[in-house]
């Protein structure tokens, strides 16, 4: 994962952060679809609902953090 910093990042660091966001965005989209599929199938596999929802939340939270970091870096 890309380290957050308050100093001006290099172009390479910004590019690496963009790549991380792109990869994580792909994972987040898949998690969202998995959660949707699980919800559509309820009550089947309801035991997996909380775990899948938590994982999906964590991915989107991490994605949000990285996007905010990118915005901050681009404004430096």
C-alpha positions as CSV (number, residue, x, y, z in Angstrom):
1,X,0.0,0.0,0.0
2,X,1.1,3.6,-0.6
3,X,2.5,5.4,2.4
4,X,0.7,8.7,3.3
5,X,3.0,11.7,3.6
6,X,2.7,15.4,4.1
7,X,5.8,16.3,1.9
8,X,5.3,16.8,-1.8
9,X,5.2,13.4,-3.5
10,X,7.1,12.5,-6.6
11,X,5.3,11.9,-9.9
12,X,6.1,8.2,-9.5
13,X,4.5,8.1,-6.0
14,X,1.3,9.7,-7.4
15,X,1.3,7.2,-10.3
16,X,1.8,4.3,-7.8
17,X,-1.2,5.7,-5.8
18,X,-3.3,5.9,-8.9
19,X,-2.5,2.3,-9.7
20,X,-3.3,1.2,-6.2
21,X,-6.7,3.0,-6.4
22,X,-7.4,1.3,-9.8
23,X,-6.6,-2.2,-8.4
24,X,-8.6,-1.6,-5.2
25,X,-11.5,-0.2,-7.2
26,X,-11.6,-3.4,-9.1
27,X,-11.7,-5.4,-5.9
28,X,-14.3,-3.1,-4.5
29,X,-16.6,-3.6,-7.5
30,X,-16.3,-7.4,-7.2
31,X,-17.1,-7.2,-3.4
32,X,-20.1,-5.1,-4.1
33,X,-21.4,-7.6,-6.7
34,X,-20.7,-10.5,-4.2
35,X,-22.7,-8.7,-1.5
36,X,-25.5,-7.9,-3.9
37,X,-25.6,-11.6,-5.0
38,X,-25.7,-12.8,-1.4
39,X,-28.5,-10.3,-0.5
40,X,-30.5,-11.5,-3.5
41,X,-30.2,-15.1,-2.4
42,X,-31.4,-14.5,1.2
43,X,-32.3,-16.3,3.4
44,X,-29.8,-18.8,1.8
45,X,-26.3,-18.3,3.1
46,X,-27.4,-15.6,5.5
47,X,-24.5,-16.8,7.8
48,X,-22.1,-15.1,5.4
49,X,-23.9,-11.8,5.2
50,X,-22.1,-10.0,8.1
51,X,-18.7,-11.2,7.1
52,X,-19.2,-10.2,3.4
53,X,-20.7,-6.9,4.4
54,X,-17.8,-6.1,6.7
55,X,-15.2,-7.0,4.0
56,X,-17.0,-4.8,1.5
57,X,-17.2,-1.9,3.9
58,X,-13.5,-2.2,4.7
59,X,-12.5,-2.2,1.0
60,X,-14.6,0.9,0.3
61,X,-13.3,2.6,3.3
62,X,-9.7,1.9,2.2
63,X,-10.6,3.1,-1.3
64,X,-12.0,6.3,0.1
65,X,-8.9,6.9,2.1
66,X,-6.6,6.4,-0.9
67,X,-8.8,8.7,-3.1
68,X,-8.6,11.5,-0.4
69,X,-4.8,11.0,-0.2
70,X,-4.5,11.3,-4.0
71,X,-6.5,14.5,-4.0
72,X,-4.3,15.9,-1.2
73,X,-1.2,15.0,-3.1
74,X,-2.4,16.5,-6.3
75,X,-3.1,19.8,-4.5
76,X,0.5,20.0,-3.2
